Amino acid sequence: MLRCLERRLAKWISPRAMLEELGPKLNRTPDLETMPFDLPVHGDLQFEDLAGLFASTPLDHAVVFMTIRQTAYLFGLVRRMDARNVLEIGRYKGGSTFAIAAAMRGQGQFWSVDLGEKEARLKKDSAPAYDNQIRDICKRFGLRVNMLVGDARTIQIETGELDLVFIDGDHSYDGVKNDFQRFGRRVRLGGAVLFDDAVPGGLFEAHTDTVGRLVREIEAEGEFRLVKSVNRLAHMERAMPRRK
Ligand SMILES: C[S@@+](CC[C@H](N)C(=O)[O-])C[C@H]1O[C@@H](n2cnc3c(N)ncnc32)[C@H](O)[C@@H]1O
């Protein structure tokens, strides 16, 4: 494919030259010496520990709207925490939904909330609706997802205490703050709240004034600590018990 493109565009520009120029900007220093290990490695290496081997840029988006490092981190964290009560806001095509459900191995309770506005706005083809595709693939592999269609600002969900909340819905300041106040705060001591698009990364603009601002405010409050960021994802952990 690259060769075909190269032939067509050779007169004007070489795609290979473009990639060589852009690659280091997107991937920075891709060698084993600087390979990131985002989750601590104890004992055997897990597949998610190898994510640093792959290109990891916002251009990776396909089904999942996260880089491979972010997705590996989310998957590995759910597995390592043995998370049994998980909530996601924003599933779109279901990439993050399937990754979380696979990490949970069909155990526990997993709620996923989405308005469906992005699908209504962007999906033009006649392939089955994304939620039907998610249901089918989860059924095929014995995975469980409680897929809710609604607005995270108002939807009522009885979850009790949660192990992990993944927030990737409305990226406005008020929207993401609402998601944190209504659902993120439900995580148990040691539980995780993950915000996508909190940190600048690659060539694309991050939501530093909205999601990033909220992460900084939560950190300053002290009830949660920032564990780390992986590409554009920020991982916060509840460091103080929930207030009654
Ligand atoms: C960036 S996409 C999610 C991508 C997905 N997490 C992934 O990694 O593949 C954001 C989604 O949030 C949904 N969304 C936006 N505002 C929302 C709201 N107030 N409540 C629920 N979902 C919302 C949109 O419909 C869209 O599908």
The ligand as a Gaussian input file, in Angstrom:
#p B3LYP/6-31G(d) Opt

LIG

0 1
 C      -14.203000       9.935000      22.647000
 S      -15.689000       9.044000      22.491000
 C      -15.364000       7.604000      23.509000
 C      -14.280000       6.724000      22.950000
 C      -14.089000       5.419000      23.670000
 N      -13.970000       5.586000      25.111000
 C      -12.819000       4.753000      23.161000
 O      -11.770000       4.900000      23.809000
 O      -12.866000       4.101000      22.125000
 C      -16.784000       9.991000      23.510000
 C      -18.185000       9.425000      23.664000
 O      -18.818000      10.107000      24.748000
 C      -20.195000      10.214000      24.490000
 N      -20.743000      11.311000      25.302000
 C      -20.545000      12.644000      25.149000
 N      -21.222000      13.330000      26.091000
 C      -21.855000      12.417000      26.870000
 C      -22.718000      12.497000      27.996000
 N      -23.077000      13.665000      28.534000
 N      -23.182000      11.343000      28.545000
 C      -22.841000      10.132000      28.012000
 N      -22.019000      10.008000      26.939000
 C      -21.546000      11.126000      26.376000
 C      -20.263000      10.456000      22.975000
 O      -21.527000      10.041000      22.461000
 C      -19.090000       9.599000      22.452000
 O      -19.542000       8.339000      22.004000

